Amino acid sequence: MEVLSPKKKEIRQLKQRLLYALLTLSPPLTQENELPPQHEWLSTRQLAEYINEGVYRARNLLLEMVANGDAIVSHSSVKNSLRWYPAATEQQRMVAARRKNGACTF
């Protein structure tokens, strides 16, 4: 069992809260099982306010989550803000597309 320092525990909890926010507040997939337009994704500020943290700290945590495969970031800024979407939904979309095309999912 890994023993985490208080700082690492805090970061892990913030990431869990961000992931929860992404999963619960993000718009659903379209009827075609595609990602919604990026301008509908959650902004950094919306997520920072949800977890009661600063924008820059939230952005750094979200970028770490992108690197770990937990979140997706918009290709460019939308209205001067990066936008975020949960990666789990992207994985579900890819699995659904494979099933639709008759491909094996494992």
TAHU-V141599 format. One line per field, one symbol per residue. phi: phi as a letter, one per 30 degrees, with the letter a starting at -180 (. if undefined). psi: psi as a letter, one per 20 degrees, with the letter a starting at -180 (. if undefined). A space follows every 50 residues. Layout:
phi->???
psi->???
This chain:
phi->.dccdedddddddddddddddddccdddddddicddeddcdddededddd cibdddddddddddddddicbbcddbdchibdcbbddedddddddddddd diddcb
psi->pppqrhghgggggghhhggggghhiqqrqrhjkrqrqhiirqrggghghg jlrqghggggghhhhghijirpqqhrqolkpqqqqphhhgghgggghggh ijqqi.
